[in-house]
Amino acid sequence: MAENSLRARVLDIARDAGAQRVGVAWFDYHHRTGWSLHGEEWFHAASTIKVPVLLGVFAAVEAGRFAPHSRIHVRNRFLSVADGEPFRVEPERDANAVVHAALGRTMKVSELAHHMIATSSNLATNLLVDIVGIENIQRTLDDHDLTGIELRRGVEDEAAWRVGINNRITAQGLVAALRLIDEGRAVSPDASREMLDILHAQEFRGGIPAGLPDEARVANKTGEMSTVAHDAGIVYLPDREPYVLAILTEWSPEGVGRRRAIAGISRAVFEFVTEGDGHG
């Protein structure tokens, strides 16, 4: 399948599903090649922003600011970056109930990091963003020369959203961040391995993994809200080196079939990348 055919197939899948925009990027270690379609275009990050937050958390641990076993008081009160007014993460809008159930108690940094990624806990994310600091997380991204990622606020900061202060991401930026982790260059080799373990614990598998054969293992992070649906991950297959893939999509609030479209694009990329490898 020529690259133009892959481009046409991805656009057809997105159009047929009703997506308004799509951005795709991948890098294949096996053939040392990469490709993108609108890979430099900005999208609302939704929960994919939790990957760069994870980088910031492990950089803070590496710097000795706290340890993975350090205990954090679980509270549900944060200050908006827009006006300094308090806001909270509504339990019914969060994907995880475990962290909310711990209100008033403490949880380990390692537990919060796990729930931020594996179960996409917004409350865990904001607790970690608070203790690390947005500026420090962004500094970590800058130290690794990561572009295409903008962290500007915590999640569920409605006051910031109303004035256009949002976290943004590009497909190429997500691929670059995941490559750092897979290559052991994110903070340190040990930190990279720990982050990879957390990404492998991802519980949401309806996007990239759903388009792959059963023998595939995927370390990924999804992100979904009313107008976007994303997935980005590292795909491991038997008898070949992995590839890194990011799929970003934008929709009308009424759009349906989002995960099916991402799974379809994932399948198209898989077939292109592994053509001639003997995978089916």
Secondary structure, DSSP 8 states (H G I E B T S, - for coil): --HHHHHHHHHHHHHHHT-SEEEEEEEETTTTEEEEESTT--EE-GGGGHHHHHHHHHHHHHTTS--TT-EEE----EE-TTT--EE---GGG-S-SHHHHTTTSEEEHHHHHHHHHHS--HHHHHHHHHHH-HHHHHHHHHHTT--SEE--S-TT-HHHHHTT---EE-HHHHHHHHHHHHTT-SS-HHHHHHHHHHHHT----SSGGGGS-TT-EEEEEEEE-SSEEEEEEEEE-TTS--EEEEEEEE--TT---HHHHHHHHHHHHHHHHTTTTT--
